[in-house]
Amino acid sequence: MRAATGILTLLGLSAAGIAAAGAAALPSVFAPGIVSDADSASPAFTPDGKTVYFMRGAGEGSTLMQSQLGAAGWSAPQALPFSGKWRDLDPALAPDGSYLVFVSNRPLTAGAPPLDAVRAGQRHIGKGMHIWRVERRGAVWSEPVHLPAEINSCSMTFAPNVAADGSIYFIGCAAPADGLYLKRSLFQGGKYLPPFKVALGDAGAQIRDPAIAPDRSFIVFSIKHEPSAAYRLAIAFHSEQGWSAPLDLGDAVNGGTHNMGAQLGCDRRTLYYYSDRTGGTAQAGGDSIWQVSLTPWLQAHAGERPVAPPRPCT
């Protein structure tokens, strides 16, 4: 109880405010039967909110898809032109929509085998993950470019997300023991600088899948402390002193065996994530994409540290 009280104090939030935020959070399935179907995840929206890019799994593979919003709703998803051959996942758009970063096991050189993952001395064939970048020019995409070795420093580099300053947040390797940590790389002079670990949560926290607000005022992510525990979504707020203690989004948001793949919508207020919680559209045990408003938590936080106002999707 003391630890929980300390977190509330750090955030400047009252227990009543937290309870009200959790009670107001009622997730719903996003675009059921169209986008949220067949183990889809990680929706990334264009600034106008009229196009969504996401990953869709099939067996051991995964393809990046797109769907457009029209008068009749979301269109039938189609594969992006640069995806479909390799295991592609975790798409994330720059806030201005000019480029997309994603994760893939595709080889660095033509004709080579897909990237293997190496963890704890074990090799997992074709399961590696590196971050790539592709420029978006209207409906035309450039060829994917592999991000530098400073970012792709090991065979398990994934879950990228981009801030308005061009910096990229992701999960990557770092000491000790080649663990997986939340990292950030600044983008300056047209290149990514060597990444550094982000001080978020306590030393025992396992953090995955960051969704950074474009102005870096808050971040949503998955967190757990025990290997057998479920990943739960939490939010933290930024100030000159660094990141606040993580605040769990509550049982109304977190359900099932995992809650992962956090992404912010074009309004910067709607949270999208995937979970196998009950009530989804996927087959039993599969994931659906869920959406929920972060407004209750941001309103409860208002007045303590500045958070950018909602952004119209235009």
C-alpha positions in Angstrom: 0.0 0.0 0.0 2.9 2.3 0.8 4.4 1.8 -2.7 1.1 2.5 -4.4 0.7 5.7 -2.4 4.2 6.8 -3.4 3.4 6.3 -7.0 0.3 8.5 -6.7 2.3 11.1 -5.0 4.9 11.1 -7.7 2.3 11.5 -10.3 0.3 14.2 -8.4 -2.8 12.0 -8.8 -5.3 11.2 -6.1 -6.6 7.8 -5.4 -10.1 9.0 -6.3 -8.8 10.3 -9.6 -7.2 7.0 -10.5 -10.3 5.1 -9.6 -12.4 7.4 -11.8 -9.9 7.0 -14.7 -10.1 3.2 -14.5 -13.9 3.2 -14.2 -14.2 5.3 -17.4 -11.9 3.1 -19.4 -14.0 0.7 -21.5 -12.1 -0.9 -24.3 -13.8 -2.0 -27.5 -12.6 -4.0 -30.5 -11.3 -1.9 -33.4 -12.9 -2.5 -36.8 -14.0 -6.1 -36.0 -14.0 -8.6 -38.8 -12.0 -6.3 -41.1 -8.8 -5.0 -39.4 -9.2 -6.8 -36.1 -9.3 -10.3 -37.3 -6.9 -13.3 -37.7 -4.3 -12.3 -35.2 -3.9 -8.7 -36.3 -1.9 -6.2 -34.2 0.0 -2.9 -34.0 -2.2 -0.4 -36.0 -0.4 2.7 -37.1 -2.5 5.6 -38.4 -1.8 8.3 -40.9 -2.2 11.9 -39.6 -5.6 12.2 -41.1 -6.7 8.9 -39.6 -8.0 7.6 -42.9 -5.3 4.9 -43.5 -4.1 2.3 -41.0 -1.1 0.0 -41.3 -0.9 -3.1 -39.2 0.6 -6.5 -39.0 -1.3 -9.7 -39.6 0.0 -13.1 -38.6 -0.4 -16.3 -40.5 1.3 -19.4 -39.1 4.9 -18.5 -38.4 4.8 -15.5 -40.8 3.5 -12.0 -40.5 2.7 -9.4 -43.2 2.2 -5.6 -43.1 -1.2 -4.6 -44.3 -3.1 -1.4 -45.0 -6.8 -0.4 -44.9 -8.5 2.8 -45.9 -11.4 4.5 -44.2 -14.3 5.4 -46.6 -18.0 6.2 -46.4 -18.7 2.5 -46.0 -16.1 2.0 -43.3 -12.7 0.4 -43.4 -11.7 -1.3 -46.7 -10.6 -4.9 -47.0 -6.9 -5.0 -46.0 -4.2 -5.4 -48.6 -0.5 -6.2 -48.2 2.0 -3.4 -48.4 4.1 -3.6 -51.6 7.4 -4.2 -49.7 5.9 -6.9 -47.4 4.7 -10.5 -47.7 7.9 -12.4 -48.3 9.6 -12.1 -44.9 8.3 -12.0 -41.3 7.4 -8.3 -41.0 5.8 -6.9 -37.8 5.6 -3.8 -35.5 4.8 -1.0 -38.0 5.0 2.5 -36.6 4.6 5.8 -38.5 6.5 9.0 -37.9 4.0 11.6 -36.4 4.0 13.5 -39.7 3.3 10.3 -41.7 6.4 10.7 -43.9 8.0 7.4 -43.1 7.3 4.1 -41.4 9.6 1.9 -39.3 9.0 -1.8 -38.9 10.6 -5.0 -37.8 11.6 -7.8 -40.0 13.7 -11.0 -40.2 14.6 -10.2 -43.8 18.3 -10.6 -44.7 20.6 -7.6 -45.1 21.9 -8.9 -48.4 20.0 -10.4 -51.3 20.0 -14.2 -51.4 21.0 -14.6 -47.8 18.7 -16.6 -45.4 16.4 -14.8 -43.0 17.8 -13.4 -39.8 18.1 -15.9 -36.9 17.5 -15.0 -33.3 20.2 -15.9 -30.7 19.2 -15.7 -27.1 20.9 -17.4 -24.1 23.2 -19.3 -26.4 20.2 -20.8 -28.3 19.7 -20.1 -32.1 16.1 -19.8 -33.3 16.1 -20.2 -37.1 14.4 -17.3 -38.9 13.1 -15.7 -35.7 15.5 -12.7 -35.7 14.2 -9.1 -35.6 15.8 -5.9 -36.9 14.4 -2.5 -37.5 13.9 -1.1 -41.0 12.7 2.2 -42.4 10.7 3.0 -45.5 9.8 6.4 -46.8 6.2 7.2 -47.6 5.4 9.5 -50.6 1.6 9.4 -51.0 0.8 5.9 -52.1 4.4 5.2 -53.1 6.9 3.6 -50.8 10.7 3.6 -51.1 12.8 0.5 -50.7 13.2 -0.5 -47.0 16.5 0.7 -45.4 18.1 -1.2 -42.6 18.8 1.0 -39.6 22.4 1.3 -38.4 24.2 -1.4 -36.4 24.2 0.9 -33.3 20.4 0.3 -33.2 20.3 -3.2 -34.6 23.1 -4.3 -32.2 21.7 -7.8 -31.7 19.3 -10.3 -33.3 16.4 -9.2 -31.1 15.7 -5.5 -31.8 12.0 -4.7 -32.1 8.9 -2.5 -31.1 10.0 0.8 -32.6 8.1 4.0 -32.0 8.9 7.5 -33.3 8.7 10.9 -31.5 8.2 14.3 -33.3 11.9 15.1 -32.9 12.7 12.0 -35.0 14.1 10.0 -32.1 13.2 6.4 -32.1 12.2 4.4 -29.0 12.6 0.6 -29.2 13.4 -2.6 -27.4 17.0 -3.7 -27.8 20.0 -5.4 -26.2 22.2 -3.9 -23.6 24.3 -5.0 -20.6 24.1 -6.7 -18.3 23.8 -10.2 -19.7 22.6 -9.0 -23.1 19.2 -8.2 -21.6 16.4 -6.5 -23.5 15.6 -3.0 -22.5 13.8 0.2 -23.5 16.2 2.3 -25.5 16.1 5.6 -27.4 18.2 6.9 -30.3 18.3 10.6 -31.2 18.0 11.6 -34.9 20.4 14.4 -35.7 22.1 15.6 -38.9 20.2 13.0 -40.9 21.4 10.0 -38.9 20.6 8.0 -35.8 23.0 8.5 -32.8 24.1 5.7 -30.6 21.1 4.6 -28.4 20.9 4.7 -24.7 18.8 3.0 -22.1 15.7 4.9 -21.0 15.3 5.2 -17.2 11.7 4.0 -16.7 10.4 1.8 -14.0 12.4 0.0 -11.3 15.4 -2.2 -12.0 13.3 -5.4 -12.0 10.7 -4.2 -14.5 10.5 -5.9 -17.9 9.2 -3.3 -20.4 8.0 -3.9 -23.9 6.2 -2.1 -26.8 6.5 1.6 -26.1 4.1 4.1 -27.6 5.6 7.6 -27.2 3.5 10.8 -27.4 5.0 12.9 -30.2 6.0 15.6 -27.7 7.3 13.0 -25.3 5.0 14.2 -22.6 3.8 10.7 -21.8 4.5 7.1 -22.8 2.4 3.9 -22.7 4.0 0.5 -22.6 3.7 -3.1 -21.4 5.3 -4.0 -18.1 5.7 -7.0 -15.8 8.1 -8.0 -13.0 7.8 -11.8 -13.0 8.5 -14.1 -16.0 5.2 -15.9 -15.4 3.1 -12.7 -15.0 0.9 -11.2 -17.7 2.2 -8.1 -19.4 0.0 -5.2 -18.4 -0.3 -1.7 -19.9 0.9 1.3 -18.0 1.5 5.0 -18.5 4.2 7.3 -17.3 4.6 11.1 -17.6 7.7 13.1 -18.5 9.2 16.1 -16.7 12.5 17.8 -16.3 13.3 15.2 -13.7 12.7 12.3 -16.0 9.9 9.8 -16.2 7.4 9.3 -13.4 6.7 6.0 -11.8 4.6 3.7 -14.1 0.9 3.8 -13.5 -1.1 0.6 -14.3 -4.1 1.3 -16.6 -6.3 -1.0 -14.5 -8.2 -4.2 -14.9 -10.8 -2.7 -17.3 -8.0 -2.2 -19.8 -5.7 -5.1 -19.0 -7.1 -8.6 -19.5 -6.3 -12.0 -20.8 -2.7 -13.4 -20.7 -1.1 -10.4 -22.3 -1.7 -6.7 -23.3 0.9 -5.6 -25.9 1.6 -3.6 -29.0 0.6 -0.1 -27.7 0.1 2.5 -30.4 -1.5 6.0 -30.2 -4.2 7.0 -32.7 -4.0 10.1 -34.9 -5.7 12.1 -32.1 -2.9 11.2 -29.7 -5.6 10.3 -27.1 -6.8 6.9 -28.3 -4.7 3.9 -27.3 -4.7 0.8 -29.5 -3.3 -2.5 -28.3 -3.6 -6.2 -28.8 -4.8 -8.8 -26.3 -6.3 -12.3 -26.1 -8.9 -11.0 -23.6 -12.4 -12.3 -23.9 -14.8 -10.6 -26.2 -12.5 -10.3 -29.2 -13.1 -11.4 -32.7 -10.2 -13.7 -33.1 -10.5 -17.5 -32.6 -10.1 -18.8 -29.1 -6.6 -18.0 -27.8 -6.0 -15.5 -30.6 -5.5 -11.7 -30.4 -7.8 -8.9 -31.3 -7.0 -5.2 -31.6 -8.6 -3.1 -28.8 -9.0 0.6 -28.5 -9.6 2.8 -25.4 -9.4 6.5 -24.6 -6.5 7.7 -22.5 -8.4 10.9 -21.7 -9.4 10.0 -18.1 -5.7 9.5 -17.2 -4.5 12.6 -19.0 -7.3 14.6 -17.4 -6.4 13.3 -14.0 -2.8 14.3 -14.6 -3.7 17.8 -15.9 -2.2 20.7 -14.0 0.7 18.7 -12.6 2.9 18.5 -15.7 1.9 19.8 -19.2 0.5 17.3 -21.7 -0.2 18.4 -25.3 -3.8 18.9 -26.1 -5.7 16.5 -28.4 -4.8 16.6 -32.0 -7.5 16.7 -34.7 -7.1 14.0 -37.3 -6.5 16.0 -40.4 
